[in-house]
């Protein structure tokens, strides 16, 4: 490592000086970690990481073969073309060298080449979770479930930039991290890690500061008014960054402004409700945190499907993607809730997963009790049906869907993305379209299509091998047998103890959003 710190984006590229942020970092007990202490702790991490192994299964410090050849399996490359049987993928360093079919005997005689037979298996691009709120302890869960990249949307700015740097430099294990850092909101702010703007100029300056820190895209949040959202998108576009939004602005306005994706389908209901009283209430209550966080589920039952087509036509024309996050936002209402709960309870009993914090365990289990209260309410069943109907129509019109789990403190990292794929197929996507929603589409959304998302020559060698045909049954994506990240075969599993080397500070007001006692 050189004498200066360099900012490493999720794809490993360097972009000027590293800035973990100059704000005080909140601690869980209300105290604040001073910037100098943050700097010293990070320096300790970097120095210790350079001199020692991470001492757990995902360490990537072993020198790989000069070339890896995966051969004999069925390739589903993420481009949308059909499966290719008896495919061969050649990896050189951290990149895909070539993709071919047929005889591979010429590689077998090369002592610098490792040939891996995957007959009867299926080879896919590494999955990209399109919407997470990253937590360091979740790294082995993401990787073991075949997720080689995550798109983080809203986090403590100094902490997530430190995590991104550490993962990109192989100091800690984890998927590639792309991040918006702190989401841009308006006072009083929905979460404590939001960065709040009251005026258009303040919003623009926050975008400029995020750009200086090297974020990968911008996130606009729930209390942002239309004129501020427009300013944010304009300023981000000037820096060649896209804006993604969990918003209470109409999806029609947001699409016209040029927003790149609508998270949780936010803004859709506001654009398809024909009751002026409801719309007036949204405007009047936009600064109430509990209200704005509930609008996705509360307003979906009121959507008028007759208004879908015009909105969808505009969104497709403007290139606005849809990130539904059904697995998190419709928990308790979708038909797989009980099954997922049983899986999570069983999973958490595994003693090898003792590294999952107790608070997260309680919150993961607690989300089912809270969400099941809505299961018998016909209002929410109607809202979920409306959401599925919109997704189907959007897809049929040529819209882009992003598979996202919205993993937070109270969600199951890794597995929830596979569940989202199942729910997307339930909503009308073909298995092939669902796979693209977790590979090609999120990569292209954030301008990383040249590096990630498909298995093609020249791209980063992030691949997974699974033990069943996902085109026959999307649940087969869960049968992960091999994970390759950056040309290195990872030993996935939970047999070695995992240490979260950069724990994320959590404040009391943040934790209050994940009440596990009710």
C-alpha positions as CSV (number, residue, x, y, z in Angstrom):
1,X,0.0,0.0,0.0
2,X,1.3,3.4,-0.9
3,X,2.0,6.2,1.6
4,X,-1.3,8.0,0.7
5,X,-4.8,6.7,1.1
6,X,-6.8,6.1,-2.1
7,X,-10.5,5.9,-2.5
8,X,-11.6,2.5,-3.8
9,X,-15.0,2.2,-5.3
10,X,-17.0,-1.0,-5.3
11,X,-15.3,-2.1,-8.5
12,X,-11.8,-1.6,-7.1
13,X,-11.0,1.5,-9.1
14,X,-9.2,4.4,-7.4
15,X,-10.7,7.8,-7.4
16,X,-8.6,10.4,-5.6
17,X,-8.0,10.7,-1.9
18,X,-9.9,8.6,0.5
19,X,-12.3,10.6,2.7
20,X,-14.1,8.6,5.4
21,X,-15.9,11.7,6.4
22,X,-15.1,14.5,8.8
23,X,-18.3,14.2,10.9
24,X,-18.4,12.8,14.4
25,X,-19.3,9.1,14.4
26,X,-22.2,8.2,16.7
27,X,-21.8,5.4,19.2
28,X,-24.6,3.3,20.6
29,X,-24.7,4.8,24.0
30,X,-25.2,8.4,22.8
31,X,-21.5,9.4,22.9
32,X,-19.7,10.4,19.7
33,X,-16.5,9.1,18.3
34,X,-14.2,12.0,17.4
35,X,-12.7,12.2,13.8
36,X,-9.1,11.6,15.1
37,X,-10.2,8.4,16.9
38,X,-11.9,7.2,13.8
39,X,-8.7,7.9,11.8
40,X,-6.6,6.0,14.3
41,X,-8.9,3.0,14.4
42,X,-9.0,2.8,10.7
43,X,-5.2,3.1,10.4
44,X,-4.9,0.2,12.9
45,X,-7.3,-1.8,10.8
46,X,-5.4,-1.1,7.6
47,X,-2.0,-1.9,9.2
48,X,-3.2,-5.1,10.9
49,X,-5.0,-6.2,7.7
50,X,-1.9,-5.8,5.6
51,X,0.3,-7.9,8.0
52,X,-2.1,-10.7,8.9
53,X,-4.8,-12.9,7.4
54,X,-8.4,-12.3,8.4
55,X,-8.2,-15.9,9.8
56,X,-11.6,-17.0,8.5
57,X,-13.0,-18.9,5.5
58,X,-13.4,-16.0,3.2
59,X,-9.7,-14.9,3.3
60,X,-8.5,-14.2,-0.2
61,X,-4.8,-14.1,0.5
62,X,-3.9,-17.3,-1.3
63,X,-2.3,-16.9,-4.7
64,X,-4.8,-18.3,-7.3
65,X,-3.7,-20.2,-10.3
66,X,-2.7,-18.0,-13.2
67,X,-5.7,-19.3,-15.1
68,X,-8.9,-21.1,-14.0
69,X,-11.1,-23.0,-16.4
70,X,-14.7,-23.9,-15.5
71,X,-15.9,-26.5,-18.0
72,X,-18.8,-28.9,-18.6
73,X,-21.6,-27.0,-17.0
74,X,-24.6,-25.1,-18.4
75,X,-24.0,-21.4,-18.7
76,X,-26.7,-18.8,-18.1
77,X,-24.7,-15.7,-18.8
78,X,-27.1,-12.9,-17.7
79,X,-27.4,-11.3,-21.2
80,X,-30.8,-12.8,-21.8
81,X,-29.8,-15.4,-24.2
82,X,-30.8,-19.0,-23.6
83,X,-28.7,-21.5,-21.6
84,X,-25.5,-22.8,-23.2
85,X,-24.7,-26.4,-22.5
86,X,-21.2,-27.8,-22.1
87,X,-19.8,-24.3,-21.8
88,X,-16.3,-23.3,-20.8
89,X,-15.3,-20.1,-19.1
90,X,-11.7,-19.2,-18.9
91,X,-10.6,-16.8,-16.1
92,X,-7.2,-15.1,-16.1
93,X,-6.4,-13.0,-13.0
94,X,-9.5,-11.2,-11.9
95,X,-11.1,-11.1,-15.3
96,X,-13.0,-13.4,-17.7
97,X,-10.6,-14.2,-20.5
98,X,-13.0,-16.0,-22.8
99,X,-16.3,-18.0,-23.0
100,X,-16.5,-21.0,-25.4
101,X,-17.8,-24.5,-25.9
102,X,-16.2,-27.7,-26.9
103,X,-12.9,-29.4,-26.3
104,X,-10.8,-28.1,-23.4
105,X,-7.9,-30.5,-23.5
106,X,-5.5,-27.8,-24.5
107,X,-6.0,-26.2,-21.1
108,X,-5.5,-29.4,-19.2
109,X,-1.8,-29.7,-20.2
110,X,-1.0,-26.2,-18.9
111,X,0.6,-26.4,-15.4
112,X,-0.5,-22.9,-14.6
113,X,-4.2,-23.7,-15.3
114,X,-6.6,-25.1,-12.8
115,X,-9.4,-27.0,-14.6
116,X,-12.6,-27.3,-12.6
117,X,-15.2,-29.8,-14.0
118,X,-18.8,-28.7,-13.3
119,X,-20.7,-31.3,-15.4
120,X,-24.4,-31.2,-14.5
121,X,-24.1,-27.8,-12.7
122,X,-25.2,-24.3,-13.8
123,X,-22.9,-21.4,-14.1
124,X,-24.2,-17.9,-13.5
125,X,-22.9,-14.3,-12.9
126,X,-22.4,-13.6,-9.2
127,X,-25.6,-12.1,-7.8
128,X,-25.9,-8.4,-7.1
129,X,-28.3,-7.4,-4.3
130,X,-29.8,-4.2,-5.6
131,X,-30.7,-2.6,-2.3
132,X,-29.1,-3.3,1.1
133,X,-28.2,-1.4,4.2
134,X,-24.9,-3.1,4.8
135,X,-23.7,-4.5,8.1
136,X,-20.2,-5.9,8.5
137,X,-21.3,-9.2,10.2
138,X,-23.4,-10.0,7.1
139,X,-20.4,-10.6,4.9
140,X,-20.3,-14.4,5.1
141,X,-24.0,-14.6,4.6
142,X,-23.9,-12.6,1.4
143,X,-21.0,-14.6,0.0
144,X,-22.2,-18.0,1.0
145,X,-25.5,-17.2,-0.8
146,X,-23.7,-16.3,-4.0
147,X,-24.0,-12.5,-3.6
148,X,-20.7,-11.0,-4.8
149,X,-21.8,-7.4,-4.9
150,X,-24.2,-5.3,-2.9
151,X,-25.7,-1.9,-3.6
152,X,-25.8,-0.1,-0.3
153,X,-28.5,2.6,0.0
154,X,-28.3,4.8,3.1
155,X,-25.7,4.2,5.8
156,X,-23.3,5.9,8.2
157,X,-21.0,7.7,5.7
158,X,-17.6,7.3,7.5
159,X,-18.4,3.7,8.3
160,X,-19.6,2.5,4.9
161,X,-16.7,4.2,3.1
162,X,-14.3,2.5,5.5
163,X,-16.0,-0.9,4.8
164,X,-15.9,-0.3,1.1
165,X,-12.2,0.5,1.2
166,X,-11.4,-2.5,3.4
167,X,-13.2,-5.0,1.2
168,X,-11.8,-3.6,-2.0
169,X,-8.3,-4.0,-0.6
170,X,-8.9,-7.6,0.8
171,X,-8.4,-6.4,4.3
172,X,-11.8,-7.8,5.3
173,X,-14.0,-10.3,3.5
174,X,-17.2,-9.3,1.8
175,X,-19.0,-8.7,-1.4
176,X,-18.1,-5.7,-3.5
177,X,-19.7,-2.7,-1.9
178,X,-21.2,0.2,-3.9
179,X,-22.8,2.9,-1.9
180,X,-24.7,6.1,-1.8
181,X,-23.4,6.8,1.8
182,X,-25.8,8.9,3.8
183,X,-29.2,9.4,2.1
184,X,-30.3,12.9,1.4
185,X,-33.5,13.9,3.3
186,X,-35.1,17.0,4.6
187,X,-35.5,18.1,8.3
188,X,-36.3,16.6,10.7
189,X,-34.9,13.6,8.8
190,X,-36.3,10.1,8.8
191,X,-33.1,8.4,10.2
192,X,-30.1,9.7,12.1
193,X,-27.7,8.8,9.3
194,X,-29.6,11.0,6.8
195,X,-28.0,14.2,5.6
196,X,-30.7,16.8,5.6
197,X,-31.4,19.7,3.2
198,X,-33.9,22.5,3.5
199,X,-33.2,24.4,0.3
200,X,-32.2,23.5,-3.2
201,X,-28.7,24.9,-2.7
202,X,-28.2,22.9,0.4
203,X,-29.3,19.8,-1.5
204,X,-26.9,20.5,-4.3
205,X,-24.0,21.1,-1.8
206,X,-24.7,17.7,-0.2
207,X,-24.5,16.0,-3.6
208,X,-21.2,17.8,-4.3
209,X,-19.8,16.7,-0.9
210,X,-20.9,13.1,-1.6
211,X,-19.2,13.3,-5.0
212,X,-16.0,14.5,-3.3
213,X,-16.1,11.5,-1.0
214,X,-16.4,9.2,-3.9
215,X,-19.9,7.7,-3.6
216,X,-21.2,5.4,-6.4
217,X,-24.6,7.0,-6.7
218,X,-27.0,9.2,-4.7
219,X,-30.1,8.3,-2.7
220,X,-33.0,10.7,-2.1
221,X,-35.2,10.0,0.8
222,X,-38.8,10.2,2.0
223,X,-39.1,13.8,3.2
224,X,-37.5,15.4,0.1
225,X,-39.9,17.8,-1.7
226,X,-40.2,17.8,-5.5
227,X,-38.1,20.9,-6.1
228,X,-35.3,19.5,-3.9
229,X,-35.4,16.1,-5.7
230,X,-35.1,17.9,-9.1
231,X,-32.0,19.8,-7.8
232,X,-30.4,16.6,-6.5
233,X,-30.9,14.8,-9.8
234,X,-29.5,17.8,-11.8
235,X,-26.4,18.0,-9.6
236,X,-25.8,14.3,-9.6
237,X,-26.1,14.2,-13.4
238,X,-23.4,16.8,-13.7
239,X,-21.1,14.4,-11.8
240,X,-22.3,11.4,-14.0
241,X,-24.0,9.8,-11.0
242,X,-27.6,8.4,-10.9
243,X,-30.1,9.1,-8.2
244,X,-32.2,6.4,-6.6
245,X,-35.1,7.3,-4.5
246,X,-37.3,6.1,-1.6
247,X,-39.6,9.1,-2.0
248,X,-43.0,10.6,-1.3
249,X,-42.8,12.5,-4.5
250,X,-45.1,11.3,-7.4
251,X,-43.3,8.7,-9.6
252,X,-44.5,10.8,-12.5
253,X,-42.6,13.9,-11.3
254,X,-39.6,11.8,-10.3
255,X,-39.4,10.1,-13.7
256,X,-39.6,13.4,-15.5
257,X,-36.8,14.7,-13.3
258,X,-34.7,11.7,-14.4
259,X,-34.6,9.5,-11.3
260,X,-32.9,6.2,-12.0
261,X,-34.9,3.9,-9.8
262,X,-37.9,3.9,-7.5
263,X,-37.1,1.9,-4.3
264,X,-39.9,-0.2,-2.7
265,X,-42.1,1.1,-5.6
266,X,-42.3,4.4,-3.7
267,X,-44.0,7.2,-5.6
268,X,-46.1,4.7,-7.7
269,X,-49.1,4.8,-5.5
270,X,-49.0,8.6,-5.2
271,X,-49.0,8.8,-9.0
272,X,-51.9,6.4,-9.4
273,X,-54.3,7.6,-6.7
274,X,-57.2,9.7,-7.9
275,X,-58.3,10.9,-4.5
276,X,-57.2,14.5,-4.0
277,X,-57.7,14.3,-0.2
278,X,-55.2,11.5,0.1
279,X,-52.6,13.4,-2.0
280,X,-53.2,16.5,0.1
281,X,-52.5,14.4,3.3
282,X,-49.2,13.2,1.8
283,X,-48.1,16.8,1.3
284,X,-49.1,17.9,4.7
285,X,-47.5,14.9,6.6
286,X,-44.3,14.6,4.6
287,X,-42.2,15.6,7.7
288,X,-43.7,12.9,9.9
289,X,-41.2,10.0,10.0
290,X,-43.7,7.2,10.9
291,X,-46.1,8.4,8.3
292,X,-43.8,8.6,5.4
293,X,-42.3,5.2,6.2
294,X,-45.8,3.7,6.1
295,X,-46.9,5.2,2.8
296,X,-45.7,2.3,0.6
297,X,-48.0,-0.2,2.2
298,X,-50.8,2.1,3.3
299,X,-51.2,3.8,-0.1
300,X,-50.9,0.7,-2.4
301,X,-54.4,-0.5,-1.7
302,X,-55.7,2.9,-3.0
303,X,-54.0,2.7,-6.4
304,X,-56.2,2.9,-9.5
305,X,-55.0,0.3,-12.0
306,X,-56.7,2.3,-14.8
307,X,-53.9,4.9,-14.3
308,X,-51.0,2.4,-14.6
309,X,-50.5,2.4,-18.3
310,X,-49.7,6.1,-18.7
311,X,-47.3,6.1,-15.8
312,X,-45.6,2.9,-17.0
313,X,-45.2,4.4,-20.5
314,X,-43.5,7.4,-19.1
315,X,-41.2,5.4,-16.8
316,X,-40.1,3.1,-19.6
317,X,-39.5,6.1,-21.9
318,X,-37.4,7.8,-19.2
319,X,-35.5,4.7,-18.2
320,X,-36.8,4.6,-14.7
321,X,-36.2,1.2,-13.1
322,X,-38.3,-0.4,-10.4
323,X,-36.9,-2.0,-7.2
324,X,-39.9,-3.6,-5.6
325,X,-38.3,-5.2,-2.4
326,X,-41.4,-7.4,-2.0
327,X,-39.6,-9.7,0.5
328,X,-39.2,-6.9,3.1
329,X,-42.1,-4.5,2.4
330,X,-44.8,-7.1,2.0
331,X,-43.7,-9.5,4.7
332,X,-46.7,-11.0,6.4
333,X,-48.9,-10.4,3.3
334,X,-47.2,-12.4,0.6
335,X,-48.0,-16.2,0.7
336,X,-44.5,-17.5,1.7
337,X,-44.3,-15.6,5.0
338,X,-44.8,-18.7,7.3
339,X,-42.3,-20.7,5.3
340,X,-39.7,-18.0,5.4
341,X,-40.2,-17.6,9.2
342,X,-39.6,-21.4,9.8
343,X,-36.5,-21.2,7.6
344,X,-35.1,-18.3,9.5
345,X,-35.8,-19.7,13.0
346,X,-34.1,-23.0,12.0
347,X,-31.2,-21.1,10.4
348,X,-30.5,-19.1,13.5
349,X,-30.2,-22.2,15.6
350,X,-27.0,-23.1,13.8
351,X,-24.2,-22.7,16.3
352,X,-21.7,-21.7,13.6
353,X,-23.8,-18.5,13.2
354,X,-23.0,-17.2,16.7
355,X,-21.5,-14.1,15.1
356,X,-25.0,-12.8,14.3
357,X,-25.7,-10.2,17.0
358,X,-28.4,-10.9,19.4
359,X,-30.2,-7.7,18.5
360,X,-30.4,-8.7,14.9
361,X,-31.6,-12.2,15.8
362,X,-34.4,-10.8,17.8
363,X,-35.3,-8.3,15.1
364,X,-35.2,-11.0,12.3
365,X,-37.6,-13.2,14.2
366,X,-39.7,-10.2,15.5
367,X,-40.4,-8.9,12.0
368,X,-42.7,-11.9,11.4
369,X,-44.8,-11.3,14.5
370,X,-45.2,-7.7,13.5
371,X,-45.9,-8.3,9.9
372,X,-48.4,-11.1,10.4
373,X,-50.8,-8.7,11.9
374,X,-51.6,-7.4,8.4
375,X,-52.1,-10.8,6.8
376,X,-55.8,-11.1,7.3
377,X,-56.5,-7.4,6.5
378,X,-58.1,-7.3,3.0
379,X,-56.7,-3.8,2.6
380,X,-53.1,-5.1,2.5
381,X,-54.0,-8.1,0.4
382,X,-55.4,-5.6,-2.2
383,X,-52.2,-3.5,-1.9
384,X,-50.0,-6.5,-2.6
385,X,-52.2,-7.5,-5.5
386,X,-52.0,-4.0,-6.9
387,X,-48.2,-4.0,-6.6
388,X,-47.9,-7.4,-8.4
389,X,-50.2,-6.1,-11.2
390,X,-48.1,-3.0,-11.7
391,X,-44.9,-5.1,-11.8
392,X,-46.4,-7.4,-14.5
393,X,-47.6,-4.5,-16.6
394,X,-44.3,-2.6,-16.2
395,X,-42.3,-5.7,-17.3
396,X,-44.6,-6.3,-20.3
397,X,-44.0,-2.7,-21.4
398,X,-40.3,-3.2,-21.4
399,X,-39.5,-1.8,-17.9
400,X,-36.4,-2.7,-15.9
401,X,-36.8,-4.5,-12.6
402,X,-34.1,-4.7,-10.0
403,X,-34.0,-7.6,-7.5
404,X,-33.4,-6.1,-4.0
405,X,-33.8,-7.4,-0.5
406,X,-33.7,-4.2,1.5
407,X,-31.5,-6.0,4.1
408,X,-31.4,-4.1,7.3
409,X,-30.9,-4.8,11.0
410,X,-34.0,-7.0,11.0
411,X,-33.6,-8.9,7.8
412,X,-31.8,-12.1,6.7
413,X,-28.8,-11.1,4.5
414,X,-28.2,-13.4,1.5
415,X,-31.3,-15.6,1.7
416,X,-33.7,-12.7,1.4
417,X,-32.4,-11.9,-2.2
418,X,-33.2,-15.5,-3.2
419,X,-36.7,-15.0,-1.7
420,X,-37.1,-11.8,-3.6
421,X,-36.4,-13.8,-6.8
422,X,-39.2,-16.2,-5.9
423,X,-41.6,-13.3,-5.3
424,X,-40.7,-11.6,-8.5
425,X,-41.5,-14.9,-10.4
426,X,-44.8,-15.0,-8.5
427,X,-45.4,-11.5,-9.8
428,X,-44.9,-12.4,-13.5
429,X,-41.2,-12.4,-14.2
430,X,-39.9,-15.5,-16.0
431,X,-37.0,-17.2,-14.1
432,X,-34.6,-15.8,-16.8
433,X,-35.9,-12.3,-16.2
434,X,-35.6,-12.7,-12.5
435,X,-32.0,-13.8,-12.9
436,X,-31.2,-10.7,-14.9
437,X,-32.9,-8.6,-12.2
438,X,-30.2,-9.8,-9.8
439,X,-27.2,-9.6,-12.3
440,X,-27.2,-7.5,-15.4
441,X,-29.9,-5.0,-14.4
442,X,-28.4,-3.6,-11.2
443,X,-24.9,-3.5,-12.8
444,X,-26.2,-1.4,-15.7
445,X,-28.3,0.8,-13.3
446,X,-25.2,2.1,-11.6
447,X,-23.0,2.3,-14.6
448,X,-21.1,-0.9,-13.9
449,X,-22.4,-3.0,-16.8
450,X,-18.9,-3.0,-18.4
451,X,-17.5,-4.7,-15.3
452,X,-20.3,-6.8,-13.8
453,X,-23.6,-8.5,-14.3
454,X,-22.9,-10.9,-17.2
455,X,-20.4,-13.6,-18.0
456,X,-18.6,-12.1,-21.0
457,X,-14.9,-11.7,-22.0
458,X,-13.2,-8.8,-20.3
459,X,-15.6,-8.5,-17.3
460,X,-14.7,-9.1,-13.7
461,X,-14.7,-12.8,-12.8
462,X,-17.6,-12.9,-10.3
463,X,-19.4,-16.2,-10.9
464,X,-21.4,-18.8,-9.0
465,X,-22.0,-22.5,-9.6
466,X,-25.4,-23.9,-8.5
467,X,-26.6,-27.4,-8.3
468,X,-30.0,-27.1,-10.1
469,X,-31.6,-25.5,-13.1
470,X,-33.0,-22.1,-12.0
471,X,-34.9,-21.8,-15.3
472,X,-37.0,-24.8,-14.2
473,X,-37.4,-23.7,-10.6
474,X,-36.1,-20.3,-9.4
475,X,-35.6,-21.8,-5.9
476,X,-32.6,-23.7,-7.4
477,X,-30.6,-20.5,-7.1
478,X,-30.3,-21.4,-3.4
479,X,-28.2,-24.5,-4.2
480,X,-24.9,-22.6,-4.2
481,X,-21.9,-24.9,-4.7
482,X,-19.1,-22.5,-5.6
483,X,-18.5,-18.8,-5.4
484,X,-15.8,-17.0,-7.4
485,X,-15.1,-13.3,-6.7
486,X,-12.5,-11.5,-8.7
487,X,-11.1,-14.7,-10.1
488,X,-10.6,-16.3,-6.6
489,X,-12.5,-19.4,-5.6
490,X,-14.0,-18.7,-2.1
491,X,-14.4,-21.4,0.5
492,X,-18.0,-20.6,1.4
493,X,-19.6,-21.8,4.6
494,X,-19.6,-21.1,8.3
495,X,-17.1,-23.5,9.7
496,X,-14.6,-20.9,10.9
497,X,-15.4,-18.1,13.3
498,X,-16.2,-14.8,11.8
499,X,-15.1,-11.5,13.3
500,X,-16.7,-8.2,12.3
501,X,-13.6,-6.1,12.2
502,X,-15.4,-2.7,11.7
503,X,-18.6,-2.9,13.7
504,X,-21.2,-0.4,12.7
505,X,-22.1,2.1,15.5
506,X,-25.8,2.2,16.2
507,X,-27.6,5.0,18.0
508,X,-30.6,4.6,20.3
509,X,-32.9,6.5,17.9
510,X,-31.9,4.2,15.0
511,X,-32.5,1.1,17.1
512,X,-35.9,2.4,18.1
513,X,-37.0,1.8,14.5
514,X,-36.5,-1.9,15.0
515,X,-38.4,-2.5,18.2
516,X,-38.3,-6.2,18.9
517,X,-40.6,-6.2,21.9
518,X,-44.0,-5.5,20.2
